Amino acid sequence: MRALLDRLAPLALGLIGLALWEGLTRHYAVPVYVLPGPLLIAQTLWQDGASLLGALWITLRITALALLAATLGGVLLAVVMAQSRLVERSLFPYAVIAQVTPVVAIAPLIIIWADNTTLALVICAWIVAFFPIVAATMTGLNAAEKNLRDLFRLYGAGRWQTLQLLRAPAALPYFLTGLRVSGGLSLVGAVVAEFVAGTGGAETGLAFRILESGYRLQIPRLFAALVLLAAAGIAIYVALDLLSRLLLRRWHDSALKDRG
Amino acid sequence: MSAASPLLRLQDITHLYGGGKGRTLLALDGVSLEVGHGDFLSLLGPSGCGKSTLLRLIAGLETPSSGAIAWPDGKPVPGDIGFVFQEPTLMPWASVADNVRLPLRLTRRRAMPADIQAVLDLVGLRDFAGAYPRELSGGMKMRAALARALVTRPRLLLLDEPFAALDEITRFKLNEDLLRIWRERRCTVIFVTHSVFEAAFLSQRVAVMSPRPGRILAEEAIDLPALRVSELRTNAAYSAICRKLSDRLASGMGETP
C-alpha cells in the first residue's frame, strides 16, 4: 500500500500540474508563442515526432560517444593519477582547469580546430562530462580500507594485483556515482556544443531544432523538443542507475533493498 | 621452549612514530623477546602500549627505528605469516570463499576448492563459502578472517585483539576454537590482547607490557593443562594466574596492587 502510494504520489502531482497548466493557459488565453498548453505540445510532438526523433538520435549519438570517451578517458586518467602522488599533483590542476572553463567559451575554438563537426561536438561534450568520473574514481581508488591494503602488502601483492583485486573493486561504487553524473552532463554538453556550433544542414541535433523553433516562434515545437530532451536525460539516468544497482547488488549498501 | 633456536628473536626493538612538525612519539622502548616454534604467546598490555605496533613490526608491515628482528630459520616469505586484524577486514565485494582464497592468489599458489573448503571447515564456516561478508554476524566474519589467515598454512599466526569487539559468549567460543586450531595446525601464535583472562586462558606464555612507551615488564609461563576447556574459567589455578597477571599489569601502570 505504502509502496503504491510512493509511486503514485509523484505521478499524481505531475498530472495535477499539467492540468493546472492547461487550465490556466486556456483561462487567460495565453498566446501559443508565449506559452502553449501541454495538450498542444503533445499534439506537436505527435505531428513532428519523426523529424524530432531523428534530431534526438543525432544528439544521443554525440552524448553516447562523449560518455564513452569520458568513461574511458576518465578511468584511465584516474588510474594513472592514483599511481603516484607526484603524477596526481602534476595532472589534476589541468583536469580542474578543463572542468571550470565554460565549454561555451572554448567550443568555438574546438569547432575551428576539429575538421569534422561530430568530432568537435563530441570533444565539447567530453570536456563537460569527464571530470566527475575522474574525481569520483580517484577517490574510490584510494578508498580501500587501510588494513586491507596492509594485508595485500603482507602477501607481497604487486601494483597490478592491488589495482585489480583491491583498488578497482573498492572504486566501483564511486565510479558508478561519477558515471551517473557524467551521463547527464554528456547530454548537457552535447546540447550546449550543438547550440554553439549552430550548424544547419542535414545532420542537426535536437539543440539546433530548439534554436530554429525559437527563431521561427514555433514555441509548441520548441517545447516538444524540450520534452524529448528531458525524457532522454531521464532515460540515461535510469539506465545508469539500473547498471549501478546490478553491479553492486550483492555487496554494496547503496544497492541493498533492506537498507534504512 | 626447547633449547633449539627460536622462530624469531626481537633484539632491543625501539620504535618512534613521526607525529608531524618534528614531534615524535616513542611507541616501543627496548623490547627484546624470543618466540619459540609452536609457542602461543600473548602480548598483554593497556591500550596504546605499542603491542599492535610490535605485531606490525614482526609482520614486516613497518620497520623498527632501531633494533632487529632475527629469524634463525630464515626470513619469512609471503604466506609464512598470517595476520588477523582487530576488524574482520574482509573484501565486501567478494564471497567468503573468495576472501579466503585471496592470500593464495596473491602469493600465486594453487587454490584448490577442497583446500578452501577444508580451512572453512576448520573455522566452522562449512556452509558459508558462498555468503557475502554483510550476510555474516561479527563472530562469523572473524572466523572468515581467521580462515583467510590460515589458508597458506603459515608458520606464524599474528592476531591483533581479534575478538575484542565480540560479545562474551562468542569470544569464549572463538577462544576455544582458536586453541583447537593451534593444536591441529601446530603453528606459532602471537596474540595481542588487553584482557588478562583471555591471555591466561589461551597462552603458553604471556609477555606483560607497560603503557607507552611499551616495554616488556614480565614474561610469565602459564602453567595450565594443555587441553583447555570452558571449565577452566572457574578453576582456582586459572584465577591465581589471572591475579598474578593483573598485578604485573597494575605495577606497570604505577599503581600498587
Contacts between the chains, C-beta under 8 A, distances in Angstrom:
chain1	res1	chain2	res2	distance
A	145	B	89	6.2
A	147	B	85	4.6
A	147	B	87	6.5
A	147	B	89	4.2
A	148	B	89	5.6
A	148	B	91	6.7
A	150	B	56	7.8
A	150	B	61	5.3
A	150	B	83	7.7
A	150	B	85	7.8
A	151	B	83	6.7
A	151	B	85	7.8
A	151	B	89	6.4
A	151	B	102	7.7
A	152	B	106	6.6
A	153	B	61	6.2
A	154	B	59	5.8
A	154	B	60	7.3
A	154	B	61	6.5
A	154	B	78	7.0
A	154	B	81	6.6
A	154	B	83	5.5
A	155	B	78	4.7
A	155	B	79	6.6
A	155	B	102	7.7
A	155	B	103	5.1
A	155	B	106	3.9
A	155	B	107	5.4
A	155	B	152	7.9
A	156	B	77	7.7
A	156	B	78	3.6
A	156	B	106	6.9
A	156	B	107	6.6
A	157	B	106	4.6
A	161	B	105	7.7
A	161	B	106	6.0
A	165	B	91	8.0
A	165	B	102	7.1
A	165	B	105	7.0
A	165	B	106	7.5
A	166	B	91	7.3
A	169	B	91	6.9
A	169	B	93	4.5
A	169	B	94	7.7
A	170	B	93	7.9
A	172	B	93	7.3
A	250	B	93	7.5
A	250	B	132	5.7
A	251	B	92	4.7
A	251	B	93	4.7
A	251	B	94	7.9
A	251	B	132	5.4
A	251	B	133	7.5
A	251	B	134	6.4
A	252	B	92	7.1
A	252	B	93	7.6
A	253	B	134	7.9
A	256	B	134	7.8
